[in-house]
Amino acid sequence: MMPPKAPKKEKVLEIHNDKRIDPYFWLNERDTPEVLSYLEAENAYFTEQMKHTEAFQKTLLEEMRSRIKEDDESVPYRYNGYWYYSRFQQGKEYPIYLRREDVPNAVEEVLFDVNEMAEGHKFYQFAEFSVSGDNQWASFSVDTRGRRMYSLFIKNLRTGEILPVEIKNTDGGSCWANDNQTIFYTKIDPQTLRSYKIYRHQLGTSTKEDVLVFHEKDETFNTGIFKSKSERFLIIQSDSTLSSESRFLESATPTGEFKIFQPRERGLEYDIAHYGDFFYVLNNAESATNFKLDKTPIEKTEKAYWQPVIPHQEAIRLEEIDIFKEYLVVTQRYNGLSQIHIIRWDGQGEHYLPFDNETYTASTGLNLDFDTEILRYTYNSMTTPYSVIDYNMRTSEKQVMKEQQVLGGTFDKENYTSERLWAIAADGTQIPISIVYRKGIKRDGSSPLLLYGYGSYGITIEPSFSTTRLSLLDRGFIFAIAHIRGGEYLGRPWYEAGKLLHKKNTFTDFIDCAKYLIANQYTSAAHLYAMGGSAGGLLMGAVINQAPELFHGVVANVPFVDVVTTMLDEEIPLTTGEYDEWGNPHQKEYYHYMLSYSPYDNVCAQEYPNLLVLTGYHDSQVQYWEPAKWVAKLRELKTDNNSLLFYTDMSSGHSGASGRYESLKEIVREYAFLFDLEHIQQ
């Protein structure tokens, strides 16, 4: 079967006296017969080329499913007199959300059976729910397309009735005022998908009567609303990449006016939490690059009144706080590793939770109770399954509430080793790599290795555990994460060094990690593979343009590869809010810099690795046409006979399939592609 060939229709794109010719611009014409025909042809070609792996894919799927405890249940958390939890049933795709009152012999209540709700839908994403203070009402949101445009509904938890009210085009979140009659929610722009308006809805009224309480008019900002842990305040938060601004209102007076906490300033980022007579402000004011913690009286919230609680530290990134009646809990990152710091408000002591692994992931969990000495946190590593732990902050005793079970009878964490390596970048910077493999692997360059990367938005890819990854490790693969600049693994400066006019550091860091792994014989170019999604897909595209000889195969998920054209189109979702991440190409300097690395614009006549590209037709973050255009151009220009496969899930969006088993099929596709290149067939 011959690969599809997309027709060329030259489109001239001109700005800054620079002309670009885009022969595949027409692929952004959503839902036209020609576009659909091309995507279907690519899917058919993918299916044909992977047909010989179908039996193996079935084996992999059954293997991955066999490790999952299908009738699983979450650890309950306590909120407002009830215990809340979720349950999966054998063979079912979606969770059931439940609660029981915190009294003896309480009857279990089914809040939402998402399996029943999802019947008849190819895609169904139940986002979240919020319960009113009197425990009678729950607002919840649903997306049935994968575009992250949620409809908000209201359910009477006493009668089971869902009110005949549907609030469309929301971001999925909502919160209740203390009168148990008023809901606040966020609308998104249906074109750009920017969260931009906060509304107030009164039970028993039509949505036409909903009141606009805030309109975020700056197109580089998104907005949302939440309730403080103390439940005293409703807080509207507006954020851009470099700035933030909060507004607050007493929850008991929902029709009042929100007050600005601290007016926005470019470069000033802050988050607020309430306790007693003070707000606590996690912020980067006064050049606190890695953030500091201040407090300020409720009546005087402007920056001039902020008082220090935890000063800025050059080597420690303050990430978040949890406030309890007697304790302040700070999650921070030092030298790439998470730390949980527990401080008594009365000044009578402080300590850190002990973690002794070389590389691990730890974070505080859902801690809604204010008056408790129990901190819930989670812990896992690349060799240790996920655990939920309750820690007594007074006695230092801990109780493992749940450790993820890995079924199937073959997993033993003692069979695997994880470590942290440090590659040296071209500019001398040390780049950390988290790596895991099955014991007994030979360091002679013969092992296949999958190198994963992201490197944008200050997002840290944590060295976490994965049951599906065992299918790679048990067949001889090494798995590694390159903690490249653009993420925040080594603090905020690590992020700043991989964005805007420093973005190319992200790509060269990944290349240097690949070279390090080859030079130290963890693998070789004949057995090295790379994977990334979204902005990590951009990373994949840039890397294979610059150093295609290093990789035998690459998997690019929902890849952001047409950087310049997308960032010039302010009608495309998310574009205006991204200027502080990538730059604004309407400015000449940023245009030429972005153009110099944009994967689509830099495809050329050269050999490329074997390539699998995956996307979702309803993707709201990276539109399907970006990978479609990229693949078409690669087919036209590449000079090798390596595989180039492209698959579009026609019923999903950026995050892929919504069901837990359907999402496994996506991983199986990726693994089958990699195994096939390694001639591993079972």
Stockholm file with secondary structure:
# STOCKHOLM 1.0

chainA/1-682         MMPPKAPKKEKVLEIHNDKRIDPYFWLNERDTPEVLSYLEAENAYFTEQMKHTEAFQKTLLEEMRSRIKEDDESVPYRYNGYWYYSRFQQGKEYPIYLRREDVPNAVEEVLFDVNEMAEGHKFYQFAEFSVSGDNQWASFSVDTRGRRMYSLFIKNLRTGEILPVEIKNTDGGSCWANDNQTIFYTKIDPQTLRSYKIYRHQLGTSTKEDVLVFHEKDETFNTGIFKSKSERFLIIQSDSTLSSESRFLESATPTGEFKIFQPRERGLEYDIAHYGDFFYVLNNAESATNFKLDKTPIEKTEKAYWQPVIPHQEAIRLEEIDIFKEYLVVTQRYNGLSQIHIIRWDGQGEHYLPFDNETYTASTGLNLDFDTEILRYTYNSMTTPYSVIDYNMRTSEKQVMKEQQVLGGTFDKENYTSERLWAIAADGTQIPISIVYRKGIKRDGSSPLLLYGYGSYGITIEPSFSTTRLSLLDRGFIFAIAHIRGGEYLGRPWYEAGKLLHKKNTFTDFIDCAKYLIANQYTSAAHLYAMGGSAGGLLMGAVINQAPELFHGVVANVPFVDVVTTMLDEEIPLTTGEYDEWGNPHQKEYYHYMLSYSPYDNVCAQEYPNLLVLTGYHDSQVQYWEPAKWVAKLRELKTDNNSLLFYTDMSSGHSGASGRYESLKEIVREYAFLFDLEHIQQ
#=GR chainA/1-682 SS CCCCCCCCCCEEEEETTEEEEETTGGGGSTTCHHHHHHHHHHHHHHHHHTGGGHHHHHHHHHHHHHTSCTTCBCCCEEETTEEEEEECCTTCSSCEEEEEESSTTCCCEEEEEHHHHTTTCSCCEEEEEEECTTSSEEEEEEESSSSSCEEEEEEETTTCCBCSCCEEEEEEEEEECTTSSEEEEEEECTTTCCEEEEEEEETTSCGGGCEEEEECCCTTCEEEEEECTTSSEEEEEEECSSCEEEEEEETTCTTSCCEESSCCCTTCCEEEEEETTEEEEEECTTTCTTCEEEEEETTCCSGGGCEEEECCBTTEEEEEEEECSSEEEEEEEETTEEEEEEEETTSSCEEECCCCCSSCEEEECCCCCSSCSEEEEEEECSSSCCEEEEEETTTCCEEEEEECCCCSSCCCGGGEEEEEEEEECTTSCEEEEEEEEETTCCSSSCSCEEEECCCCTTCCCCCCCCTTTHHHHTTTCEEEEECCTTSCTTCHHHHHTTSGGGTHHHHHHHHHHHHHHHHTTSCCTTTEEEEEETHHHHHHHHHHHHCGGGCSEEEEESCCCCHHHHHHCTTSTTSGGGHHHHCCTTSHHHHHHHHHHCTTTTCCSSCCCEEEEEEETTCSSSCTHHHHHHHHHHHHHCCSCCCEEEEEETTCBTTBCSSHHHHHHHHHHHHHHHHHHTTCCC
#=GC SS_cons         CCCCCCCCCCEEEEETTEEEEETTGGGGSTTCHHHHHHHHHHHHHHHHHTGGGHHHHHHHHHHHHHTSCTTCBCCCEEETTEEEEEECCTTCSSCEEEEEESSTTCCCEEEEEHHHHTTTCSCCEEEEEEECTTSSEEEEEEESSSSSCEEEEEEETTTCCBCSCCEEEEEEEEEECTTSSEEEEEEECTTTCCEEEEEEEETTSCGGGCEEEEECCCTTCEEEEEECTTSSEEEEEEECSSCEEEEEEETTCTTSCCEESSCCCTTCCEEEEEETTEEEEEECTTTCTTCEEEEEETTCCSGGGCEEEECCBTTEEEEEEEECSSEEEEEEEETTEEEEEEEETTSSCEEECCCCCSSCEEEECCCCCSSCSEEEEEEECSSSCCEEEEEETTTCCEEEEEECCCCSSCCCGGGEEEEEEEEECTTSCEEEEEEEEETTCCSSSCSCEEEECCCCTTCCCCCCCCTTTHHHHTTTCEEEEECCTTSCTTCHHHHHTTSGGGTHHHHHHHHHHHHHHHHTTSCCTTTEEEEEETHHHHHHHHHHHHCGGGCSEEEEESCCCCHHHHHHCTTSTTSGGGHHHHCCTTSHHHHHHHHHHCTTTTCCSSCCCEEEEEEETTCSSSCTHHHHHHHHHHHHHCCSCCCEEEEEETTCBTTBCSSHHHHHHHHHHHHHHHHHHTTCCC
//
